[in-house]
Every structure is written in structure tokens, then in C-alpha cells.
Amino acid sequence: MSDLIAQIEGVASDINNQRLVRHSYQVALTVELILGSFDQRMEGLVFRGHVQRLVDMTLEISHRIAGSQFEHAGELCINLMDVAISVIEKLALAVGEGYGSA
């Protein structure tokens, strides 16, 4: 029975690591979209959507990263999330909203 539990834990760890790798690619793409938004002068809602997606991804990553092979990147993830939240808050202030308002 303990062998089965060890196998299940191993598979769960592998799945978690695969999701972290996938999210790392998604974060990179989302950052590129955000940077491209400046050049293309995208509509505010599109830009805000990209930044909100970045917040959501970094929040999920921060939950998954503990105890994984990517744990060393935890502080970077938290810093990226803080920057993204700060951008959303500044956008909200610019249009007279509070964070979390839609």
C-alpha cells in the first residue's frame, strides 16, 4: 500500500512540475503581450486583461512552487505578482476604480 501511495505522490509531483513549466511559458507570453500593448497602444481593457492574467498565473504558481524543483524561483514569482498588482491598482486609480472593481 505504501508503494501505491509513493507512486501517486510521484505522479502528483510530476503533474505539478508540468503545470509550473506550462505556466512559465504562459507568463513569458503574457509579459510579451503586455510589452506589445505599449507599442500598439492597445485598448485599456485589453491591457488590463493581460495584466490580470499575469496576476492570476503568478498567484497559482506561488501556490504550486513550494516543494517543487522550481522553489528557487519563488521570490521572483512573488515580485512579478506584486508588480502586476501595482500596475492594476494604478490603472484603477487612473479611471477612478478600486482594485477588484469591474
Short mmCIF file of the C-alpha atoms (twelve columns), coordinates in Angstrom:
data_MODEL
# 
_entry.id   MODEL 
# 
loop_
_atom_site.group_PDB 
_atom_site.id 
_atom_site.type_symbol 
_atom_site.label_atom_id 
_atom_site.label_alt_id 
_atom_site.label_comp_id 
_atom_site.label_asym_id 
_atom_site.label_seq_id 
_atom_site.Cartn_x 
_atom_site.Cartn_y 
_atom_site.Cartn_z 
_atom_site.pdbx_PDB_model_num 
ATOM 1   C CA . MET A 1   0.000   0.000  0.000   1 
ATOM 2   C CA . SER A 2   2.825   2.412  0.799   1 
ATOM 3   C CA . ASP A 3   4.283   1.701  -2.660  1 
ATOM 4   C CA . LEU A 4   0.993   2.779  -4.240  1 
ATOM 5   C CA . ILE A 5   0.956   5.959  -2.164  1 
ATOM 6   C CA . ALA A 6   4.538   6.718  -3.206  1 
ATOM 7   C CA . GLN A 7   3.612   6.223  -6.861  1 
ATOM 8   C CA . ILE A 8   0.578   8.504  -6.525  1 
ATOM 9   C CA . GLU A 9   2.702   11.172 -4.839  1 
ATOM 10  C CA . GLY A 10  5.292   10.863 -7.604  1 
ATOM 11  C CA . VAL A 11  2.691   11.300 -10.331 1 
ATOM 12  C CA . ALA A 12  1.134   14.256 -8.497  1 
ATOM 13  C CA . SER A 13  4.573   15.864 -8.241  1 
ATOM 14  C CA . ASP A 14  5.214   15.306 -11.947 1 
ATOM 15  C CA . ILE A 15  1.871   16.875 -12.863 1 
ATOM 16  C CA . ASN A 16  2.579   19.857 -10.612 1 
ATOM 17  C CA . ASN A 17  6.007   20.344 -12.215 1 
ATOM 18  C CA . GLN A 18  4.500   20.117 -15.715 1 
ATOM 19  C CA . ARG A 19  1.941   22.785 -14.811 1 
ATOM 20  C CA . LEU A 20  4.708   25.014 -13.496 1 
ATOM 21  C CA . VAL A 21  6.631   24.639 -16.755 1 
ATOM 22  C CA . ARG A 22  3.469   25.422 -18.749 1 
ATOM 23  C CA . HIS A 23  2.800   28.484 -16.585 1 
ATOM 24  C CA . SER A 24  6.360   29.706 -17.078 1 
ATOM 25  C CA . TYR A 25  5.758   29.763 -20.841 1 
ATOM 26  C CA . GLN A 26  2.396   31.471 -20.337 1 
ATOM 27  C CA . VAL A 27  3.978   34.114 -18.098 1 
ATOM 28  C CA . ALA A 28  6.633   34.826 -20.733 1 
ATOM 29  C CA . LEU A 29  3.984   35.136 -23.465 1 
ATOM 30  C CA . THR A 30  1.779   37.358 -21.301 1 
ATOM 31  C CA . VAL A 31  4.691   39.664 -20.498 1 
ATOM 32  C CA . GLU A 32  5.391   39.907 -24.252 1 
ATOM 33  C CA . LEU A 33  1.724   40.785 -24.845 1 
ATOM 34  C CA . ILE A 34  1.876   43.454 -22.144 1 
ATOM 35  C CA . LEU A 35  5.036   44.962 -23.607 1 
ATOM 36  C CA . GLY A 36  3.489   44.806 -27.076 1 
ATOM 37  C CA . SER A 37  0.467   46.660 -25.732 1 
ATOM 38  C CA . PHE A 38  2.616   49.744 -25.241 1 
ATOM 39  C CA . ASP A 39  3.802   49.699 -28.845 1 
ATOM 40  C CA . GLN A 40  0.347   49.015 -30.266 1 
ATOM 41  C CA . ARG A 41  -1.473  51.396 -27.902 1 
ATOM 42  C CA . MET A 42  -3.970  48.664 -27.093 1 
ATOM 43  C CA . GLU A 43  -7.296  49.432 -25.547 1 
ATOM 44  C CA . GLY A 44  -7.112  49.767 -21.753 1 
ATOM 45  C CA . LEU A 45  -9.348  46.761 -21.105 1 
ATOM 46  C CA . VAL A 46  -7.172  44.504 -23.258 1 
ATOM 47  C CA . PHE A 47  -4.042  45.679 -21.458 1 
ATOM 48  C CA . ARG A 48  -5.715  45.287 -18.071 1 
ATOM 49  C CA . GLY A 49  -6.839  41.777 -19.053 1 
ATOM 50  C CA . HIS A 50  -3.255  40.784 -19.842 1 
ATOM 51  C CA . VAL A 51  -2.032  42.178 -16.529 1 
ATOM 52  C CA . GLN A 52  -4.858  40.478 -14.600 1 
ATOM 53  C CA . ARG A 53  -3.967  37.181 -16.289 1 
ATOM 54  C CA . LEU A 54  -0.384  37.695 -15.142 1 
ATOM 55  C CA . VAL A 55  -1.598  38.204 -11.551 1 
ATOM 56  C CA . ASP A 56  -3.733  35.062 -11.732 1 
ATOM 57  C CA . MET A 57  -0.890  32.945 -13.131 1 
ATOM 58  C CA . THR A 58  1.690   34.167 -10.631 1 
ATOM 59  C CA . LEU A 59  -0.740  33.550 -7.770  1 
ATOM 60  C CA . GLU A 60  -1.260  29.960 -8.909  1 
ATOM 61  C CA . ILE A 61  2.466   29.496 -9.431  1 
ATOM 62  C CA . SER A 62  3.201   30.771 -5.931  1 
ATOM 63  C CA . HIS A 63  0.895   28.071 -4.524  1 
ATOM 64  C CA . ARG A 64  2.411   25.305 -6.641  1 
ATOM 65  C CA . ILE A 65  6.065   26.267 -6.369  1 
ATOM 66  C CA . ALA A 66  6.650   25.339 -2.733  1 
ATOM 67  C CA . GLY A 67  8.425   21.998 -2.533  1 
ATOM 68  C CA . SER A 68  8.896   21.699 -6.283  1 
ATOM 69  C CA . GLN A 69  12.080  21.663 -8.329  1 
ATOM 70  C CA . PHE A 70  11.324  25.347 -9.075  1 
ATOM 71  C CA . GLU A 71  11.187  26.523 -5.464  1 
ATOM 72  C CA . HIS A 72  14.273  28.686 -6.008  1 
ATOM 73  C CA . ALA A 73  12.177  30.971 -8.269  1 
ATOM 74  C CA . GLY A 74  9.589   31.693 -5.583  1 
ATOM 75  C CA . GLU A 75  10.818  35.184 -4.726  1 
ATOM 76  C CA . LEU A 76  10.904  36.173 -8.407  1 
ATOM 77  C CA . CYS A 77  7.319   34.962 -8.799  1 
ATOM 78  C CA . ILE A 78  6.165   36.997 -5.802  1 
ATOM 79  C CA . ASN A 79  7.940   40.106 -7.102  1 
ATOM 80  C CA . LEU A 80  6.320   39.699 -10.528 1 
ATOM 81  C CA . MET A 81  2.904   39.326 -8.910  1 
ATOM 82  C CA . ASP A 82  3.486   42.448 -6.789  1 
ATOM 83  C CA . VAL A 83  4.437   44.465 -9.878  1 
ATOM 84  C CA . ALA A 84  1.382   43.240 -11.798 1 
ATOM 85  C CA . ILE A 85  -0.941  44.077 -8.892  1 
ATOM 86  C CA . SER A 86  0.662   47.519 -8.627  1 
ATOM 87  C CA . VAL A 87  0.028   48.134 -12.346 1 
ATOM 88  C CA . ILE A 88  -3.635  47.133 -11.973 1 
ATOM 89  C CA . GLU A 89  -4.023  49.387 -8.924  1 
ATOM 90  C CA . LYS A 90  -2.512  52.332 -10.822 1 
ATOM 91  C CA . LEU A 91  -4.820  51.661 -13.775 1 
ATOM 92  C CA . ALA A 92  -7.797  51.536 -11.410 1 
ATOM 93  C CA . LEU A 93  -6.798  54.838 -9.795  1 
ATOM 94  C CA . ALA A 94  -6.420  56.414 -13.223 1 
ATOM 95  C CA . VAL A 95  -10.029 55.581 -14.059 1 
ATOM 96  C CA . GLY A 96  -11.414 56.043 -10.538 1 
ATOM 97  C CA . GLU A 97  -11.866 52.395 -9.546  1 
ATOM 98  C CA . GLY A 98  -10.614 50.362 -6.620  1 
ATOM 99  C CA . TYR A 99  -8.682  47.139 -7.194  1 
ATOM 100 C CA . GLY A 100 -11.074 44.287 -7.706  1 
ATOM 101 C CA . SER A 101 -13.821 46.506 -9.104  1 
ATOM 102 C CA . ALA A 102 -15.099 45.652 -12.512 1 
# 
